[in-house]
Amino acid sequence: MLNDIEAAHEQLNLLYTLMYVDYIAQIIDDIEGSMMMEDEKSYLYTLKIVMAKNLVALDSNGLSDMYYVISDEGDKMLVQMHIIYETLNPWWDEAFDITIDSDLVKQKWFKITIWDQDQVNMDAVYGEAYFRLDMQHYDKSWMHYELLNLKPQGCVHMWIS
């Protein structure tokens, strides 16, 4: 039986040599290293907008139909969330991803705008707040809680990772 183990070991060594394992491992390391460098040119952030609180009613029934929009500094809309009807404390609890090129410094500031949907007139802006996505502030592996104060009133609870 000992001879069978030695024979198997010899065959395994031969297979290792015939497959050029060391050479292929080096190529894989080189490729992964270059991919890592390319990946470092952009960052993926996950934002979870949990809820807004302490909003003031804009509708005559004492409640509002709220949704939010996330936009970049150029006011390009990136995300629009569904409407939560008849509330002053809308609970969205939904997450989405934003990818940012590290070279595009001006895309690191974002705006969340809370809107009140109106069936008769145009939708009204309830409030807005700004937040920054910065790799130095947000660690790659941890979620960070943010409380954004809306102007003129209210706040938005969110998680960023």
C-alpha positions in Angstrom: 0.0 0.0 0.0 2.9 2.3 0.7 4.1 1.9 -2.9 0.6 3.0 -4.2 0.9 6.3 -2.2 4.4 6.9 -3.5 3.2 6.1 -7.0 0.3 8.5 -6.7 2.6 11.2 -5.3 5.0 10.7 -8.3 2.0 11.0 -10.7 0.8 14.1 -9.0 4.2 15.7 -9.3 4.4 14.8 -13.0 0.9 16.3 -13.6 2.0 19.4 -11.7 5.0 19.8 -14.0 3.1 19.0 -17.2 0.4 21.6 -16.4 3.0 24.4 -15.8 1.3 25.2 -12.5 3.9 27.7 -11.3 3.8 29.6 -14.7 0.0 29.7 -14.8 -0.2 30.9 -11.2 2.2 33.7 -12.0 0.0 34.7 -15.0 -3.1 34.7 -12.8 -1.4 36.8 -10.2 -0.4 39.3 -12.9 -3.9 39.5 -14.3 -5.5 39.9 -10.9 -3.0 42.6 -10.1 -3.8 44.6 -13.2 -7.6 44.1 -12.6 -7.2 45.5 -9.1 -5.5 48.6 -10.5 -8.4 49.1 -12.9 -11.0 48.5 -10.2 -9.4 51.2 -8.1 -10.4 53.7 -10.7 -14.0 53.4 -9.6 -15.9 52.9 -6.4 -19.2 51.2 -5.8 -21.3 52.6 -3.0 -24.5 51.1 -1.7 -27.0 53.6 -0.3 -30.0 52.5 1.7 -32.5 55.3 2.3 -34.5 54.1 5.3 -37.0 56.9 6.0 -37.7 60.6 6.4 -39.1 62.0 9.6 -40.7 65.1 11.0 -42.0 66.4 7.7 -44.7 69.0 7.6 -47.9 68.3 5.6 -48.2 70.0 2.2 -51.6 68.5 1.4 -55.0 69.8 2.7 -55.6 66.4 4.4 -52.7 67.0 6.8 -50.5 64.3 5.2 -48.3 64.2 2.1 -47.5 61.7 -0.7 -43.7 61.6 -0.5 -41.0 60.3 -2.8 -37.3 61.1 -3.2 -34.8 61.7 -6.0 -31.0 61.4 -5.8 -29.1 63.5 -8.2 -25.5 64.5 -8.8 -24.0 68.0 -8.7 -25.1 68.6 -12.3 -28.7 67.8 -11.3 -28.6 64.5 -13.3 -31.2 62.2 -11.7 -29.7 58.9 -10.6 -32.5 57.4 -8.6 -36.2 58.1 -8.1 -38.0 56.1 -5.4 -41.7 55.1 -5.3 -44.3 57.2 -3.6 -45.3 56.6 0.0 -48.9 57.8 0.3 -50.5 59.8 3.1 -47.7 60.1 5.6 -45.3 62.6 7.2 -42.7 59.9 8.0 -42.3 57.9 4.8 -40.5 54.5 5.2 -38.7 53.4 2.0 -36.1 51.0 3.4 -34.7 50.3 -0.1 -31.1 50.1 -1.3 -29.4 51.0 -4.5 -25.9 51.2 -5.9 -23.9 54.2 -7.2 -20.6 53.8 -9.0 -18.2 56.7 -9.0 -15.0 57.1 -11.1 -12.3 58.3 -8.7 -11.1 60.8 -11.3 -14.5 62.6 -11.4 -14.2 64.7 -8.3 -17.3 66.7 -9.1 -19.5 63.6 -8.9 -18.7 63.0 -5.3 -21.4 65.3 -4.0 -25.0 64.2 -4.2 -28.4 65.7 -3.4 -31.4 64.0 -2.0 -34.7 65.9 -2.7 -37.9 64.9 -1.0 -40.9 65.6 -3.2 -44.6 65.8 -2.4 -46.7 64.3 -5.3 -49.7 66.3 -6.2 -52.5 64.9 -8.4 -53.8 68.4 -9.4 -50.8 70.7 -9.4 -47.1 70.1 -10.1 -45.2 68.1 -7.5 -43.7 70.3 -4.9 -40.2 70.1 -3.4 -40.5 69.4 0.3 -36.8 69.7 1.2 -33.3 68.7 0.2 -30.0 67.8 1.7 -26.5 67.2 0.3 -24.1 64.3 1.1 -20.7 63.4 -0.1 -19.4 59.9 -1.1 -15.7 59.9 -0.3 -13.5 56.8 -0.1 -11.5 58.3 2.7 -14.6 58.6 4.9 -16.4 55.4 4.0 -14.5 52.3 4.7 -14.7 49.5 2.1 -16.3 47.0 4.5 -18.5 48.9 7.0 -21.9 50.5 6.7 -22.1 54.1 8.0 -25.3 55.6 9.4 -26.0 59.2 8.2 -28.7 61.6 9.4 -29.3 64.2 6.8 -31.1 67.4 7.9 -33.5 68.6 5.2 -33.8 72.2 4.5 -36.2 73.7 5.5 -37.4 70.9 7.9 -37.2 67.2 8.6 -34.4 64.6 8.2 -33.5 61.5 6.2 -32.1 58.4 7.8 -29.7 56.5 5.5 -26.9 53.9 5.5 -23.9 54.1 3.2 -21.3 51.5 2.5 
